[in-house]
Amino acid sequence: MFILGLTGSIGMGKTWAATRFRRLGVPVHDADAAVHALMRKGGAAVTEVDAAFPGVVKDGAVDRQALGAKVLGDDAALKKLEAILHPKVRRAEGRFLASHARRRTPLVVLDIPLLFETGGDVRCDAVVVVHCRDAIQRRRVLARPGMTEDRFQSVLARQIPAREKIWLADFAVDTGIGAYPALKHIQRIVKLTRTYNGRIWAPSRHWSSAV
């Protein structure tokens, strides 16, 4: 099974790219969606987050806006939150990979926003980074509800610059040149990597001869 990491700075089109991979039949594990599941009503992280950040849980679920107000710009608070969430997200990722390894799925995608920043690239056989021009990124991000210039800059401060991510990645998809060229690029990546053998999640001995 070949593991393809998908990442990109805020506003670069990662969500759009993840949807394209899914439509091409590639299973995608969304780290952000896993976090949402952990913090919704009944989620596995609600109790711990409530204990660490009193007042952010409302009606049994973590109020992400209230939580954001407590951790934004506070490195110590952010690290405390990450210590709660990251191990649980990793376990969900592991279950996803194990499930597809058993099915002998040839290609999967790990959609992780801070892939390089958290060292997640070592868990991938190759990495796709999505990018676009700064002006396009800025327009996309500031059009989001509730987004401000200060919040945008705070997010950027936590992310490796796009140019460095492109240099680190195996594939770079420009989402700012139009949907069709970007889609064709993703199609080529899928066609190519589906033929590769993964080194990260190698087949177990009991079925390796059948793969």
KEZAMAR-655851 format. One record per atom (N, C-alpha, C): residue in three letters; x, y, z. Coordinates in steps of 0.2 Angstrom, whole numbers, plus 5000, padded with zeros to 4 digits. Example, Ala and Ser with C-alpha at 12.3 -4.5 7.8 and 13.67 -1.06 7.14 Angstrom:
ala506649725039/ala506249785039/ala506649845039/ser506449895035/ser506849955036/ser506450005039/
REM end
This chain:
met500449945000/met500050005000/met500450065000/phe500350114995/phe500750174995/phe500350224998/ile500750265003/ile500450315007/ile500650385004/leu500150425002/leu500350484999/leu500050545004/gly500550585006/gly500350635011/gly500150695006/leu499550735009/leu499350795006/leu499350845010/thr499650905008/thr499750965013/thr499751025009/gly499751085012/gly499751145009/gly499551195014/ser499851255014/ser499651315018/ser498951335018/ile498751375022/ile498051395023/ile497851425016/gly497251415013/gly497051445007/gly497351425001/met497751365001/met498051344995/met497651294991/gly497151274994/gly496651224990/gly496751154992/lys496951134998/lys497051075000/lys496351035000/thr495851065003/thr495151035003/thr494951014996/trp495051064992/trp494851044985/trp495150984982/ala495850984983/ala496250924981/ala496050864984/ala495950864990/ala495750804994/ala495050774991/thr494650814989/thr493950794986/thr494150764979/arg494550794975/arg494750764969/arg495050694970/phe495450684975/phe495750614976/phe495150574977/arg494750594981/arg494150544983/arg493750524977/arg493650574973/arg493250564967/arg493650514962/leu494250514962/leu494650464958/leu494750404962/gly494350394967/gly494350324970/gly494850314975/val495250364977/val495750354982/val495450374989/pro495550324994/pro495350335001/pro495750395004/val495450435008/val495750495011/val495650495018/his496150505022/his496050515029/his496150585031/asp495650625033/asp495650695034/asp495750705042/ala496350735043/ala496550745050/ala496150795053/asp495950845049/asp495450895052/asp494750865054/ala494550825050/ala493950795051/ala493950745057/ala494550715058/ala494650675064/ala494650725070/val494950785070/val494850825076/val494150845077/his493850865072/his493050885073/his492750825076/ala492850765074/ala492450705077/ala492650705085/leu493250715086/leu493550705093/leu493150765098/met493050815095/met492750875099/met491950885099/arg491650845094/arg490950855094/arg490650815100/lys489950825101/lys489650795107/lys489750715107/gly489950695113/gly490150625113/gly490850605111/gly491250655108/gly491850645106/gly492350625111/ala492950585109/ala493350555114/ala493850615117/ala493850675115/ala494250725118/ala493950775122/val493250775122/val492850825125/val493050835132/thr493050775136/thr493150785143/thr493850815145/glu494350795141/glu495050815142/glu495150885140/val494850905135/val494850975133/val494451025138/asp493950995140/asp493551035145/asp493951045152/ala494350995154/ala494750995160/ala495251045159/ala495551045153/ala496151085151/ala495951165150/phe495351175147/phe495151235145/phe494451245147/pro494351265154/pro493651265157/pro493251325153/gly492651305152/gly492151355148/gly492151345141/val492451305138/val492451295130/val491951245128/val491651205133/val491251155131/val490551175132/lys490051175127/lys489451195127/lys488951145124/asp488451125128/asp487951065126/asp488351005124/gly488850985128/gly489250925127/gly489750925121/ala489850975118/ala490350985112/ala490751045114/val491451035111/val491851085111/val491651145107/asp491651205109/asp491451265105/asp492151285102/arg492251275096/arg492851285093/arg493051355093/gln492551405092/gln492751475092/gln492951495099/ala492651465104/ala492851485111/ala493551455113/leu493651395110/leu494351365111/leu494851405107/gly494751425101/gly495151465097/gly495351525101/ala494951555104/ala495051615108/ala495551605113/lys495551545116/lys496051535122/lys496751515119/val496751485113/val497451455111/val497751505106/leu497351545103/leu497651585097/leu498151635100/gly498851625098/gly499351675100/gly499651645107/asp499451595109/asp499751565116/asp500051505115/asp500651505114/asp501051435112/asp500951385117/ala500951405124/ala500951355129/ala500251325129/ala499751365128/ala499051335127/ala498951285121/leu499251315116/leu499151275109/leu499551205110/lys500151205114/lys500451145115/lys500051095119/lys499751125124/lys499351085129/lys498751055125/leu498451085120/leu497851065116/leu498151005111/glu498751025108/glu499050975104/glu499150905107/ala499450915114/ala499550855117/ala498950805119/ile498350835119/ile497750805120/ile497550775113/leu497550815108/leu497250795101/leu497650745097/his498350765097/his498750725092/his498850655093/pro498850625099/pro498950555099/pro498250525097/lys497750555098/lys497050525096/lys496950525089/val497150575086/val497150585078/val497650535075/arg498250525078/arg498650475076/arg498350405076/arg498050385082/arg497650325082/arg497150315077/ala496750365076/ala496250365070/ala496550345064/glu497150385062/glu497550375056/glu497750305056/gly498050275061/gly498250205061/gly497750155060/arg497150165062/arg496550125061/arg496350125053/phe496350185051/phe496250195043/phe496750155039/leu497450165041/leu497950125037/leu497850055038/ala497750025044/ala497649955045/ala497149925041/ser496549965041/ser495949945037/ser496149935030/his496449985027/his496549985020/his497149935018/ala497549925023/ala498149875022/ala497749805021/arg497249795026/arg496949725025/arg496549715019/arg496349775016/arg495949765010/arg496449765004/arg497049775005/arg497549785000/arg497449834995/thr497249894998/thr497149954994/thr497849974992/pro497849994985/pro498550004982/pro498750074984/leu498350124985/leu498450194986/leu498050224991/val498250264996/val497850305001/val498150375002/val497750415004/val498050485005/val497950505013/leu498450535016/leu498350565022/leu498350645021/asp497750675023/asp497650745022/asp497850775029/ile498450805029/ile498650835035/ile498950905034/pro498550955037/pro498751025036/pro499451045038/leu499751025044/leu500351035046/leu500850975045/leu500850945040/leu501250885038/leu501950895040/phe502250935036/phe502950945037/phe503150975044/glu502751025046/glu502851055053/glu502851005059/thr502450955058/thr502450905064/thr502850845062/gly503150845057/gly503550785055/gly503150725052/gly502550735050/gly502150685048/gly502350655041/asp502850695038/asp503050665031/asp503450605032/val503750585038/val504050525038/val503550465038/arg502950475039/arg502450425039/arg502150415032/cys502450445027/cys502150445020/cys502750425015/asp502550385010/asp502950365005/asp503150425000/ala502650474999/ala502850534995/ala502350584997/val502450644996/val502050704998/val501850744992/val501250764992/val500950814987/val500850874991/val501050934988/val500950994991/val500551034986/val499951074989/val499551114984/val499851184986/his499851224981/his500051294982/his499751344977/cys499851404978/cys499551454973/cys499951524974/arg499851574970/arg500151634971/arg499951664978/asp500351704981/asp500151734988/asp499551784987/ala499451814982/ala498851854981/ala498251814981/ile498251754977/ile497651714977/ile497551684984/gln498051664987/gln497951634994/gln497651684999/arg497851744999/arg497651805003/arg496851815002/arg496751814995/arg496051834993/arg495551774996/arg495751714995/arg495351654997/arg495251655005/val495851665008/val495751665016/val495351725019/leu495451785017/leu495151835020/leu494451835018/ala494251795013/ala493451795011/ala493151745016/arg493451705020/arg493151665024/arg492851695030/pro492251675032/pro491851705038/pro492251705044/gly492251765047/gly492651775053/gly493351775053/met493651775047/met494351785046/met494551855046/thr495151865050/thr495451935050/thr496151935048/glu496451995047/glu497151995045/glu497551965051/asp497451985057/asp497851965063/asp497751885063/arg497151855062/arg497151785063/arg497451755057/phe497451775051/phe497751755045/phe498551755046/gln498851805049/gln499551815050/gln499751765056/ser499351755061/ser499451705066/ser499451635063/val499051615059/val499051545056/val499651545051/leu499851595048/leu500451585043/leu501051575047/ala501051605053/ala501651605058/ala501851535060/arg501351495060/arg501451425062/arg501551375056/gln501551405050/gln501651355044/gln502351375041/ile502651325038/ile503251325034/ile503051365028/pro503451415025/pro503251445019/pro503151405013/ala502651425009/ala502451375004/ala503051354999/arg503551404998/arg504151384994/arg504551334996/glu504551335003/glu504951275006/glu504651215006/lys503951215007/lys503551155006/lys503651124999/ile503651164994/ile503651144987/ile504351104986/trp504851134989/trp505551104989/trp505551034992/leu505251034998/leu505250975002/leu504750914999/ala504250934995/ala503750884992/ala504050844986/asp503650794985/asp503850754979/asp503450774973/phe502850804974/phe502350824969/phe502150894971/ala502050944967/ala501751014968/ala501251024963/val500651044966/val500051054962/val499851124963/asp499851164957/asp499651234958/asp498951244957/thr498551264962/thr497851264961/thr497651334959/gly498051384958/gly497951444956/gly497851454948/ile498051404945/ile498051414937/ile497451384934/gly496951364938/gly496251344935/gly496151274938/ala495551254938/ala495351184941/ala495551134936/tyr495451144930/tyr495651084925/tyr496351064925/pro496851114924/pro497551094924/pro497751064931/ala497451084937/ala497651054943/ala497350984944/leu496750974941/leu496450904941/leu496850864937/lys497050884931/lys497450834927/lys498150814930/his498450864934/his499050854937/his498850794943/ile498350804946/ile498150754952/ile498050684948/gln497650684943/gln497550624939/gln498250584937/arg498750624935/arg499350594933/arg499750564940/ile499650604945/ile499950584952/ile499650514954/val498950514953/val498650454955/val498850394951/lys498850404944/lys499050354940/lys499750324941/leu500150374943/leu500850354944/leu500950314950/thr500650344956/thr500850314962/thr500450254964/arg499850244960/arg499550174961/arg499950114959/thr500450134955/thr500850074953/thr501450064957/tyr501550104962/tyr502150104967/tyr502050054973/asn502550024975/asn502549984981/asn502750034987/gly502350034992/gly502450074998/gly503050045002/arg503450095005/arg503950065010/arg503750075017/ile503250125018/ile503050145025/ile502650085028/trp502150065024/trp501650015027/trp501749955022/ala502249915023/ala502449855019/ala501949805021/pro501849765016/pro501349705017/pro501649655022/ser501249635026/ser501449585031/ser501649515027/arg502049475031/arg502249415028/arg501749365025/his501149365029/his500649315028/his500249325021/trp500349385018/trp499949395012/trp500449435007/ser501049445008/ser501449475004/ser501549444997/ser501549384997/ser501549344990/ser500949354986/ala500449384989/ala499849394985/ala499749464982/val500249504984/val500149574982/val500549594976/
REM end
